[in-house]
Amino acid sequence: MASSEYSRADPELDLTPGEAALVRLSGRASAVEQLPREAYENLLVVTVDAPERVEAAVRNGGGNPENVGIVPVSASPVRYDGPCWTADRVSPSDLTGISIQFSRGERYLREGSGWVVVDGLGTLLMYTDEGKLYRLLSHLITRARERQLRHVTGVGSGVLSPETLARFRGVHDRSIDFE
């Protein structure tokens, strides 16, 4: 099921329902920016980025932010008064809280057509144990597969050690390089 090969990506992600991809990104890029337009019709984003940045990526991709839910993961308070649905802010060290807010938002995704993005894997690893984060990510991917949702995990290039990258790559069906 999992692949250790990287494929050179086209300008957009092309995933089938239930498929999970680890996406390596350059600089401060976001996996949300790489999604196909139809993903913006039913999307949940767990992110360390500001909700305004997610909203801008959705608008730039031709989507309607009203169809997007955001679980903001931040050590600081988050204020957002835009059209995206937002969960309560969760501390990056509170993996249980992330899971709870994910479950809350996941209910709004249509089985077989919804998308999930977990963005900022490297940042999350600065706040928590690798093994615990691996278990959380594995759980989120399992939930997405059960509901035939497309799952994308975004990580900055060069942020993870080769061993850590290989470990997280193993829980995904494939890896895509957007560098």
Secondary structure, DSSP 8 states (H G I E B T S, - for coil): -----EEE--SS----TT-EEEEEE-TT--GGGGS-GGGGGSEEEEESS-HHHHHHHHHHTT--GGGEEEEEB-SS-----SSSEE---B-TT-HHHHHHHHHHHHTTS-TTT-EEEEE-HHHHHHHS-HHHHHHHHHHHHHHHHHTT-EEEEEEETTSS-HHHHHHHHTTSSEEEE--
